[in-house]
Every structure is written in structure tokens, then in C-alpha cells.
Amino acid sequence: MRNVIADVAPAPSSSPTADAGPAPADGAGPAHRTSVVERGAFISARCTCGWAGPARRARERARRDAREHGGG
């Protein structure tokens, strides 16, 4: 069972590209929108770009993985 715990770097809801996340200031493409997903005793970070962090037992470490990937 997959359960999304929380978005780590949410995109503004008024963005015209809400499906891919907001465009970053430098115009390089869509920003990374990360969340953490719990599966059983493990939690991992995921991103809209397709990246997935390793499964962790510590929620804070998974959130840190997501922040580090998203650049914030």
C-alpha cells in the first residue's frame, strides 16, 4: 500500500504548468516537485521528474533526500 505523507516542495496552484510544476526562474524547465511516500515500514522521496530516493526507516532522512534533490 502506497501512502503519500506530504509534499515537500509544493508548486503554486495558480501555475499554468501545474502538471509538471512551475518553471524555475532561469527558464531551464519545470521545477522539481517532491513528496515522500510510505510503503509499510519504509518511506522514500519521489519527484515529478521520475527520481526516487532510497527507502528509509527515518522519515526525516527521506524528507532531507527530497529537499536535497529539489534544491531547497
Number of C-alpha atoms within 10 A of each C-alpha: 6 9 11 14 14 14 17 19 18 13 19 11 11 8 12 11 13 13 12 16 22 21 17 11 9 6 9 8 12 17 20 26 22 27 23 24 23 20 13 10 9 14 25 24 29 25 20 15 13 8 12 18 16 13 17 18 14 12 18 12 16 24 24 15 20 27 18 10 18 16 9 10
